[in-house]
Amino acid sequence: MEVVTILVALVLAWIAWKVLVGIVKFGALAIIAVAAIYLLSQGGAF
């Protein structure tokens, strides 16, 4: 393999990793937000 090919593969893997981590973080925030709205709509458990 050429050096350029390896570099391209590394860059693509890094971008894919960043996207995956971003999706996971967004999903966790969405779940927390939905849970908070649900609790508040139930009359407030706080």
C-alpha positions as CSV (number, residue, x, y, z in Angstrom):
1,M,0.0,0.0,0.0
2,E,1.1,3.5,-0.7
3,V,1.6,6.1,2.0
4,V,-1.2,8.2,0.5
5,T,-3.7,5.3,0.7
6,I,-2.8,4.7,4.3
7,L,-3.3,8.4,5.1
8,V,-6.6,8.5,3.4
9,A,-7.8,5.4,5.3
10,L,-6.7,6.9,8.6
11,V,-8.5,10.2,7.9
12,L,-11.7,8.4,6.9
13,A,-11.5,6.2,10.0
14,W,-11.0,9.3,12.2
15,I,-14.0,11.1,10.6
16,A,-16.2,8.0,11.0
17,W,-15.2,7.8,14.7
18,K,-16.0,11.4,15.3
19,V,-19.4,11.0,13.6
20,L,-20.1,7.9,15.6
21,V,-19.2,9.6,18.9
22,G,-21.3,12.6,17.9
23,I,-24.3,10.4,17.2
24,V,-23.9,8.6,20.6
25,K,-23.6,11.9,22.5
26,F,-26.7,13.4,20.6
27,G,-28.7,10.2,21.3
28,A,-27.8,10.3,25.0
29,L,-28.8,14.0,25.2
30,A,-32.1,13.2,23.4
31,I,-32.9,10.4,25.8
32,I,-32.3,12.6,28.8
33,A,-34.4,15.4,27.3
34,V,-37.3,13.1,26.6
35,A,-37.1,11.6,30.1
36,A,-37.1,15.1,31.7
37,I,-40.1,16.2,29.6
38,Y,-41.9,12.9,30.4
39,L,-41.3,13.4,34.2
40,L,-42.4,17.0,34.1
41,S,-45.6,16.1,32.1
42,Q,-46.5,13.6,34.8
43,G,-47.0,16.3,37.3
44,G,-43.4,16.7,38.4
45,A,-41.7,14.0,40.5
46,F,-39.3,16.6,41.9
